[in-house]
Amino acid sequence: MAEKLEARHRGATWLAARKIEYAADADPVEVCYQRGWTDGLPVTPPTDARVIAMLKGTTRKPDEIVGRIPPNLAECTIEKVAINAVMAGCRPEYMPVLLAALDAALEPVFTLHGVLATTYFSSPIIIVNGPVAKRIGMNSGINALGQGNRANATIGRALNLIVRNVGGGRPGEADRSTLGAPSKYTLCFAEDESDPAWQPLSVARGLPPGRSAVTLFQGHGPEAFVDQKSRTPEALTKSLALSLVKIGHPKLVQSARAIVVLSPEHYAIYREAGWDRAKIERALYEATIRPGAELVAGADGVGEGIPASRSGEQVPKFHEDGLMVVRAGGAAGLFSAILPGWLAGRSRTELQPVTKEIKA
């Protein structure tokens, strides 16, 4: 009611976005479809009251310009972020997370335009660390990469709607993905930080412990990894490597990064042996090094591959900083997941994951 009254009496001072008029007997959800403002799923109509309520989720001013959204490089204000957050189904308390994700996406090394315009499967993947994840009820446990959690679903969706509605990034236009992926709707989850011995991803990427943060990764997924028999970290690492080397193509190397999402049961194998994040990531990197002779173009009758000049090398699948491990998932099930990165990852200095602290 407070927001309805404010919309009636102070709407002009709160809001600057252009108002859309439609017939009194029209369905506003259908109006959004007709105007191309949806990702194919119904959106919540962004009424003045809803947008005002959403803006109360941040201390940033409605007219503050966040940046220019590709592909059209259109200016995006905090108000426009709030409008798309309403449409995605966010709650106001999600706004700081969404704004941090958008700030990260607009960093040059994230190459948001490229992620959008590629013919590959890629889209932004959002991983949340710190106290904010519990505060807004994010899921890091059972079905963390799936449906059913409002914060997970709508924060990622809102970011993709901003690219579509503000930046003009629509499929078949600037978005040239050959097949696309469900992650183009949303892929956002929190890391499981229940084990105090585990170094959270945000800390590994340079933020102090206890801070809330988002990490944005250019990828898609998930791809299933199943190993219900390995019981040592060495065996599990070799097993994971068999799946990791297949990203994109088994003979493509140093062309993509990847995230390994370790389930609790797989993580327990490493934890009980005293392996930490750094040791797991290094062991996975080394386990994916293979003889160049197996990877050259034409070997075994397969055209894809590396130049014949590298046949005598031991060739890593990834750059040394190309793997990140994240903990998530339900307590039962010896299943983990791989989130493959965009194949443009071969440009390791020009294309990088981005981590941003979440602020009010």
C-alpha positions in Angstrom: 0.0 0.0 0.0 2.8 2.4 0.8 4.3 2.0 -2.7 0.8 2.4 -4.3 0.4 5.7 -2.4 3.9 6.9 -3.4 3.2 5.9 -7.0 0.0 8.0 -6.9 1.5 11.1 -5.3 5.2 11.0 -5.9 5.6 8.8 -9.0 7.0 11.6 -11.1 9.7 12.3 -8.6 10.7 8.6 -8.3 10.5 7.5 -11.9 11.8 8.8 -15.2 11.2 5.8 -17.6 8.7 6.2 -20.4 5.2 5.1 -19.6 3.5 2.6 -21.8 -0.2 3.1 -22.4 -2.5 0.2 -23.2 -6.2 -0.5 -23.4 -8.1 -0.9 -20.2 -9.3 -4.3 -21.2 -5.9 -5.5 -22.4 -3.9 -8.1 -20.4 -0.6 -6.4 -19.4 1.3 -9.8 -19.5 0.2 -10.2 -23.1 1.2 -6.6 -23.8 4.7 -7.5 -22.7 4.7 -10.4 -25.0 3.5 -8.3 -27.9 6.3 -5.7 -27.4 9.0 -8.4 -27.2 10.0 -7.7 -23.6 10.1 -11.3 -22.4 12.5 -14.2 -22.7 9.6 -16.5 -23.7 8.2 -16.9 -20.2 5.6 -14.6 -18.6 6.9 -11.5 -16.9 5.5 -9.5 -14.0 4.1 -6.1 -15.3 6.4 -3.3 -14.0 3.8 -1.0 -12.4 4.9 2.2 -10.8 4.3 0.8 -7.3 6.3 -2.4 -8.0 9.2 -0.4 -9.5 9.2 2.0 -6.5 9.3 -1.0 -4.1 12.2 -2.5 -6.1 14.2 0.7 -5.9 13.9 0.6 -2.1 16.2 -2.5 -2.3 19.2 -0.3 -3.0 20.7 2.9 -1.8 21.8 3.9 -5.3 19.9 6.7 -6.9 17.3 5.8 -9.6 18.9 8.1 -12.2 22.4 6.8 -11.6 23.8 5.4 -14.9 25.2 1.9 -14.3 26.7 1.7 -17.8 26.0 1.0 -21.4 24.5 -2.3 -22.2 25.5 -4.1 -25.4 24.8 -4.7 -28.2 23.2 -1.3 -28.7 25.3 0.3 -25.9 22.2 1.8 -24.5 22.5 3.7 -21.2 21.1 1.7 -18.2 20.0 3.5 -15.1 19.3 1.9 -11.7 15.6 2.5 -12.5 15.8 0.4 -15.6 17.5 -2.3 -13.6 14.6 -2.2 -11.2 12.1 -2.4 -14.0 13.7 -5.6 -15.3 14.1 -7.0 -11.8 10.3 -6.6 -11.4 9.7 -8.3 -14.7 12.0 -11.2 -13.8 10.1 -11.7 -10.4 12.9 -10.4 -8.1 12.3 -9.2 -4.5 13.7 -5.8 -3.6 16.4 -7.4 -1.3 17.9 -9.0 -4.4 18.8 -5.7 -6.0 22.3 -5.4 -4.5 23.2 -8.9 -5.9 21.8 -8.0 -9.3 23.6 -4.7 -9.4 26.9 -6.3 -8.5 26.3 -8.9 -11.2 25.6 -6.2 -13.8 28.6 -4.2 -12.7 30.7 -7.4 -13.2 29.1 -8.1 -16.6 30.1 -4.6 -17.8 33.8 -5.0 -17.0 35.7 -5.1 -20.4 37.3 -8.5 -19.6 33.9 -10.1 -19.2 33.2 -9.2 -22.9 29.4 -9.2 -22.5 28.9 -8.3 -26.1 30.9 -11.3 -27.3 29.1 -13.6 -24.9 25.8 -12.4 -26.3 26.8 -12.3 -30.0 28.7 -15.6 -30.2 27.3 -18.6 -32.1 28.3 -20.7 -29.1 26.1 -21.7 -26.2 27.4 -19.2 -23.7 25.6 -16.8 -21.3 26.5 -15.3 -17.9 26.7 -17.7 -15.0 26.4 -16.1 -11.5 27.9 -17.6 -8.4 27.1 -15.9 -5.1 29.3 -16.0 -1.9 29.0 -14.6 1.5 26.3 -13.7 4.1 23.9 -12.2 1.5 23.2 -15.7 0.1 21.6 -16.9 3.3 20.0 -13.5 3.9 18.0 -13.6 0.7 17.4 -17.3 0.8 19.6 -18.5 -2.1 20.0 -22.2 -2.7 23.4 -23.9 -2.5 22.1 -27.4 -1.7 19.6 -29.8 -3.3 18.9 -28.8 -6.9 21.1 -25.7 -6.7 21.5 -25.6 -10.4 17.8 -26.2 -11.1 14.4 -24.8 -10.5 12.5 -24.0 -7.4 14.4 -21.2 -5.7 13.1 -17.6 -6.3 16.4 -15.8 -5.7 18.5 -18.2 -7.9 16.0 -18.1 -10.7 15.1 -14.4 -10.8 18.5 -12.8 -10.3 20.0 -14.6 -13.3 16.9 -14.0 -15.3 16.9 -10.3 -14.5 20.5 -9.9 -15.8 19.5 -11.6 -19.1 16.4 -9.5 -19.4 18.5 -6.3 -19.0 20.7 -7.4 -21.9 17.5 -8.1 -23.9 15.3 -5.1 -23.0 17.9 -2.4 -22.5 20.7 -3.5 -24.7 18.6 -5.0 -27.5 20.2 -8.4 -27.3 17.5 -10.6 -28.9 17.9 -14.1 -30.3 18.1 -14.0 -34.1 19.4 -10.4 -34.0 22.6 -9.7 -32.1 22.3 -13.0 -30.2 23.5 -15.5 -32.9 23.7 -18.7 -30.8 23.4 -21.7 -33.1 21.4 -23.7 -30.5 21.4 -21.7 -27.3 21.1 -23.2 -23.8 18.7 -23.2 -20.9 21.3 -21.0 -19.1 20.2 -18.2 -21.4 17.1 -18.0 -19.2 19.1 -18.1 -15.9 21.9 -19.9 -14.2 22.6 -18.4 -10.8 23.4 -20.2 -7.5 25.2 -19.8 -4.2 28.3 -21.7 -3.2 28.0 -24.0 -0.2 30.2 -22.4 2.5 29.1 -24.8 5.3 32.6 -26.2 5.8 34.8 -23.6 7.5 37.9 -25.4 6.2 36.8 -24.6 2.6 38.1 -21.4 0.9 35.1 -19.8 -0.8 35.4 -18.9 -4.4 35.3 -15.1 -3.7 38.2 -15.4 -1.2 40.2 -17.4 -3.7 39.6 -14.6 -6.2 41.0 -11.9 -3.8 38.1 -10.7 -1.6 38.4 -10.8 2.2 36.6 -13.5 4.1 33.1 -12.7 5.2 32.3 -10.3 2.3 29.4 -10.9 0.0 30.3 -11.2 -3.7 29.3 -12.4 -7.1 31.5 -14.1 -9.6 30.4 -14.0 -13.2 31.6 -16.7 -15.6 31.0 -17.0 -19.4 29.6 -20.5 -19.9 26.7 -22.8 -20.0 25.7 -26.1 -18.5 25.5 -28.1 -16.5 27.1 -31.3 -17.9 26.7 -34.3 -15.6 29.7 -36.1 -14.0 29.1 -39.5 -12.5 31.5 -41.5 -10.4 30.1 -43.7 -7.7 33.1 -46.0 -7.2 36.2 -43.8 -6.8 37.2 -43.4 -3.1 40.5 -41.7 -3.2 41.2 -38.1 -4.3 43.7 -39.4 -6.9 41.1 -41.7 -8.5 38.4 -39.1 -8.4 40.7 -36.5 -10.0 41.6 -38.9 -12.9 37.9 -39.6 -13.3 36.9 -36.0 -13.4 39.7 -35.4 -15.9 38.1 -37.8 -18.4 35.0 -35.6 -18.5 36.9 -32.3 -18.4 39.0 -33.1 -21.5 35.7 -33.5 -23.5 34.7 -29.9 -23.2 33.9 -28.5 -26.7 35.8 -31.4 -28.3 38.3 -33.9 -26.8 41.0 -32.5 -29.2 40.4 -28.8 -28.5 42.9 -27.4 -26.0 43.3 -24.2 -24.1 40.2 -22.9 -25.7 37.8 -22.7 -22.8 37.7 -22.4 -19.0 35.5 -24.6 -16.8 33.9 -24.7 -13.4 33.7 -28.0 -11.5 30.7 -28.0 -9.2 31.6 -30.5 -6.5 28.8 -32.2 -4.7 29.1 -32.9 -0.9 29.8 -36.6 -1.4 32.6 -36.0 -3.9 34.0 -33.2 -1.9 34.1 -35.5 1.2 36.6 -37.7 -0.6 38.9 -34.7 -1.0 38.3 -33.3 2.4 39.0 -36.6 4.2 42.4 -36.7 2.4 43.2 -33.1 3.4 43.0 -31.6 -0.1 42.0 -28.0 -0.3 40.8 -25.9 -3.2 44.3 -25.1 -4.5 45.4 -28.7 -4.5 42.2 -29.9 -6.2 42.4 -27.3 -8.9 46.1 -28.0 -9.5 45.6 -31.8 -9.6 42.8 -31.4 -12.1 44.9 -29.2 -14.3 47.7 -31.7 -14.3 45.4 -34.7 -14.9 44.1 -33.1 -18.1 47.6 -32.9 -19.8 47.8 -35.3 -22.7 50.2 -36.4 -25.4 50.1 -34.1 -28.4 50.2 -37.0 -30.8 46.7 -38.0 -29.6 45.4 -34.5 -30.3 46.7 -33.5 -33.7 44.2 -32.8 -36.5 43.6 -35.9 -38.4 44.6 -38.4 -35.7 42.3 -41.4 -35.6 40.5 -40.0 -38.7 39.1 -37.0 -36.8 39.6 -33.7 -38.5 39.5 -31.5 -35.4 42.7 -31.0 -33.4 46.0 -29.2 -32.9 48.7 -28.6 -35.5 51.0 -31.5 -36.2 54.0 -29.5 -35.1 52.8 -30.0 -31.5 52.7 -33.8 -31.7 55.7 -34.2 -29.5 54.4 -32.0 -26.7 52.6 -32.8 -23.5 49.5 -30.5 -24.0 47.3 -29.1 -21.2 43.6 -29.0 -21.9 43.4 -25.7 -19.9 45.5 -22.7 -19.2 46.9 -22.8 -15.6 44.1 -20.5 -14.4 41.4 -22.2 -16.5 39.7 -24.3 -13.8 37.6 -23.1 -10.8 36.1 -25.5 -8.3 32.8 -24.5 -6.5 30.9 -26.5 -3.8 27.2 -27.0 -4.1 24.5 -29.7 -4.2 22.5 -32.1 -2.1 24.0 -34.4 0.5 23.2 -37.6 -1.3 24.3 -38.7 -4.7 27.9 -39.2 -6.0 27.2 -36.7 -8.9 29.0 -33.5 -9.6 28.7 -31.1 -12.6 30.9 -29.3 -15.1 30.0 -25.8 -16.3 31.9 -25.5 -19.6 33.2 -22.0 -20.6 33.0 -20.1 -23.8 35.5 -21.4 -26.4 36.8 -17.8 -26.8 38.6 -18.6 -23.5 41.8 -19.1 -25.6 42.2 -15.3 -25.3 43.0 -15.8 -21.6 44.0 -12.2 -20.9 41.1 -10.6 -22.8 38.4 -12.9 -21.5 38.2 -13.6 -17.8 35.7 -14.3 -15.0 34.9 -11.3 -12.9 34.3 -11.1 -9.2 32.6 -8.0 -7.6 31.8 -7.3 -3.9 28.1 -6.8 -3.2 27.3 -3.5 -1.7 24.0 -1.9 -0.6 
